[in-house]
Amino acid sequence: MSYTPQEKLKKMEKEAYEKELPYAAIFSLKLIWNEGGTLYEKRDNELIGAENMETVEDAVKKAVQQQTGGSKI
C-alpha cells in the first residue's frame, strides 16, 4: 500500500475522466474517503449513535506510538 497526496489524486481523477477510463470513479471514491466523506447524507454509524469513532489515522498513530515506546509522530 502507498500514500498518494490529495492533489495528485485529483489530477489522476481528472485525467481518468478526460480519457473516459472505465475505472475513473475509483479515483473519485478515494478522494471522498481520504477527505473522510461519504456518498450519502448520513452514515450508518449515526443510526446506532457511534458518530465519533476513532479514525484510521488515529489508530495508526496510536499503534506507532505503542511500537516506538510512546514517541509522538
C-alpha positions, 0 to 999 in steps of 0.5 A: 500500500502507498500514500498518494497526496490529495492533489495528485489524486485529483489530477489522476481523477481528472485525467481518468475522466478526460480519457473516459477510463472505465475505472475513473470513479475509483479515483473519485471514491478515494478522494471522498474517503481520504477527505473522510466523506461519504456518498450519502447524507448520513452514515450508518454509524449515526443510526446506532449513535457511534458518530465519533469513532476513532479514525484510521489515522488515529489508530495508526498513530496510536499503534506507532506510538505503542511500537516506538515506546510512546514517541509522538509522530 
